[in-house]
Amino acid sequence: MAMKIVILEDNADRREAMRECLQDRFYHFEAVFFDEPAALVEYLRAHLPETAVISLDHDLELRPDHEGRLIDPGTNDI
C-alpha cells in the first residue's frame, strides 16, 4: 500500500501544479487532494495511519451555502 500525501487546496491551478511536482519527485506516494476541510477530515479518519504528509491551504475561498450566503469553509464545525 502506497503512503499518501493528503492536500487541502481549493485552487485548481495550484492543485495541478502540485500534482505535477509530486508525480515528478514523489511518484512513490499517492497524492490525494481535497477542496474542502470536512471531506479531508473524514478521509483522514479512515486513512491517517497510511498518511505521510498533510498539507493545508491557508486561504480557502468563500462558498455559497444552500441559501446563497457566503461561508468560510475553514471555520465550519466538522
Backbone bond lengths (Angstrom), bond angles and torsions (degrees), N, CA, C in turn:
res aa  C-N    CA-C-N  psi(-1)  N-CA   C-N-CA  omega(-1)  CA-C   N-CA-C  phi
1 M - - - 1.435 - - 1.529 108.15 -
2 A 1.332 116.45 127.69 1.459 121.35 179.97 1.524 110.57 -73.53
3 M 1.320 115.53 138.74 1.457 119.88 172.71 1.529 107.86 -68.60
4 K 1.337 115.51 154.72 1.449 120.35 -173.12 1.524 112.22 -113.86
5 I 1.321 114.60 146.74 1.453 123.28 167.32 1.519 105.06 -110.05
6 V 1.317 116.90 115.36 1.459 122.58 -174.25 1.526 108.53 -106.10
7 I 1.349 115.68 127.16 1.463 120.60 -171.19 1.523 110.57 -130.10
8 L 1.322 115.09 130.04 1.463 122.48 171.09 1.520 106.69 -99.64
9 E 1.327 117.35 113.44 1.471 122.42 -179.87 1.523 108.19 -154.91
10 D 1.330 117.21 121.37 1.461 119.71 -177.05 1.526 113.84 -97.03
11 N 1.328 118.65 -2.47 1.451 121.70 179.62 1.529 109.14 -96.20
12 A 1.330 116.19 119.89 1.467 121.59 -174.92 1.529 112.01 -61.97
13 D 1.325 117.85 -39.40 1.472 119.96 -179.91 1.525 111.45 -65.56
14 R 1.318 117.03 -42.11 1.470 119.47 178.19 1.519 111.28 -67.32
15 R 1.358 117.01 -38.74 1.465 119.64 176.90 1.520 110.36 -58.64
16 E 1.326 116.77 -45.44 1.466 120.26 -178.20 1.530 110.81 -64.89
17 A 1.320 117.71 -42.55 1.470 120.56 178.09 1.527 110.56 -62.04
18 M 1.335 116.64 -42.48 1.466 120.16 178.60 1.524 110.93 -65.08
19 R 1.333 115.61 -42.39 1.470 120.23 -179.53 1.531 110.21 -59.33
20 E 1.339 117.16 -45.43 1.461 121.07 179.67 1.526 111.72 -62.26
21 C 1.314 116.49 -44.49 1.469 120.72 179.96 1.530 110.82 -63.82
22 L 1.320 116.38 -44.41 1.468 120.12 -179.39 1.524 111.80 -65.42
23 Q 1.329 117.02 -39.61 1.467 119.96 179.02 1.521 111.00 -65.42
24 D 1.333 116.14 -33.74 1.456 120.48 -178.96 1.531 112.13 -75.69
25 R 1.329 116.76 -41.89 1.468 120.09 -171.78 1.528 114.70 -105.65
26 F 1.306 117.27 -27.95 1.464 121.11 -175.79 1.534 110.32 -127.61
27 Y 1.319 116.58 44.84 1.457 123.14 -175.90 1.520 113.40 -59.94
28 H 1.314 118.25 -21.23 1.462 121.21 -178.50 1.534 111.76 -80.47
29 F 1.333 117.65 -6.17 1.463 122.06 174.29 1.526 109.30 -101.70
30 E 1.320 116.19 152.17 1.459 121.18 172.46 1.520 107.64 -93.41
31 A 1.335 117.35 122.70 1.466 121.72 177.86 1.522 108.57 -91.58
32 V 1.334 115.82 126.68 1.464 121.86 -179.12 1.519 107.20 -123.11
33 F 1.341 117.31 121.53 1.454 122.82 -175.41 1.520 111.50 -109.07
34 F 1.333 114.94 145.84 1.459 122.73 174.97 1.520 108.32 -134.46
35 D 1.334 116.22 148.62 1.462 118.98 177.60 1.525 112.59 -111.53
36 E 1.314 116.83 5.12 1.464 120.06 174.85 1.526 110.18 -150.72
37 P 1.327 117.06 144.22 1.469 122.08 -170.14 1.522 115.65 -62.81
38 A 1.316 118.73 -38.20 1.470 120.07 -175.45 1.528 111.41 -60.32
39 A 1.328 116.93 -43.22 1.471 120.32 179.38 1.528 110.84 -66.13
40 L 1.331 116.87 -37.85 1.461 120.61 177.82 1.524 110.69 -62.94
41 V 1.318 117.14 -46.45 1.471 120.69 -179.61 1.527 110.30 -62.21
42 E 1.320 117.01 -42.87 1.467 120.19 178.72 1.534 110.43 -61.44
43 Y 1.318 117.13 -42.94 1.460 121.33 178.00 1.531 110.90 -61.54
44 L 1.336 116.55 -45.47 1.465 119.98 -178.13 1.519 112.30 -64.97
45 R 1.307 117.68 -30.86 1.476 119.78 176.84 1.524 111.00 -58.61
46 A 1.312 116.57 -32.26 1.465 120.67 -179.05 1.532 112.95 -95.38
47 H 1.339 118.03 -23.53 1.462 120.37 -170.03 1.529 115.16 -125.18
48 L 1.303 118.65 12.18 1.461 119.82 -178.16 1.533 113.20 -58.27
49 P 1.325 120.17 -40.75 1.475 119.07 -178.61 1.534 113.91 -60.60
50 E 1.315 118.01 -25.28 1.470 120.65 -179.63 1.530 112.19 -103.17
51 T 1.328 116.79 13.55 1.462 122.19 -179.60 1.523 109.25 -99.60
52 A 1.335 115.70 124.21 1.463 121.26 -179.48 1.521 111.73 -93.47
53 V 1.336 117.20 -34.82 1.461 122.02 -174.94 1.521 108.84 -141.32
54 I 1.347 115.87 141.06 1.461 122.19 173.29 1.520 106.89 -124.92
55 S 1.333 116.83 126.79 1.460 122.16 177.67 1.520 108.12 -118.47
56 L 1.342 116.12 127.56 1.459 120.89 -176.25 1.524 110.96 -114.35
57 D 1.324 115.79 129.76 1.460 123.04 175.05 1.525 108.53 -69.01
58 H 1.306 117.81 136.69 1.470 120.91 -178.36 1.530 113.45 -101.64
59 D 1.336 118.07 -2.60 1.464 120.24 -176.54 1.532 112.04 -135.77
60 L 1.313 116.36 56.48 1.464 120.55 -179.47 1.522 110.70 -61.31
61 E 1.330 116.09 139.69 1.459 122.04 179.42 1.528 111.00 -73.20
62 L 1.325 115.68 146.85 1.460 119.92 173.47 1.523 109.15 -65.73
63 R 1.342 116.30 146.54 1.471 121.74 -179.17 1.519 109.74 -130.93
64 P 1.322 116.35 145.79 1.466 118.06 176.70 1.531 110.59 -75.44
65 D 1.336 116.11 140.42 1.462 119.73 174.44 1.527 108.64 -87.94
66 H 1.321 117.51 -172.05 1.469 121.51 -176.17 1.528 112.58 -65.79
67 E 1.334 118.00 -14.79 1.464 121.84 177.57 1.529 111.88 -104.19
68 G 1.313 117.10 5.75 1.454 121.19 178.03 1.518 114.60 86.65
69 R 1.327 117.95 0.25 1.469 121.11 177.23 1.518 109.09 -78.01
70 L 1.324 116.17 142.69 1.461 120.39 177.59 1.518 110.00 -80.79
71 I 1.324 114.65 131.46 1.461 120.81 178.42 1.524 109.37 -124.18
72 D 1.306 115.54 154.26 1.456 121.90 175.30 1.526 107.13 -94.62
73 P 1.328 118.99 110.22 1.467 120.23 -176.64 1.522 114.20 -63.61
74 G 1.326 117.27 -15.65 1.456 120.73 179.81 1.519 114.00 -85.33
75 T 1.326 118.23 -4.74 1.463 119.98 -177.00 1.518 113.02 -118.17
76 N 1.301 118.51 4.30 1.462 121.59 179.69 1.510 111.20 -79.10
77 D 1.327 115.78 153.87 1.472 119.93 174.36 1.512 109.79 -66.42
78 I 1.298 115.56 139.97 1.465 120.59 179.88 1.506 108.25 -112.54
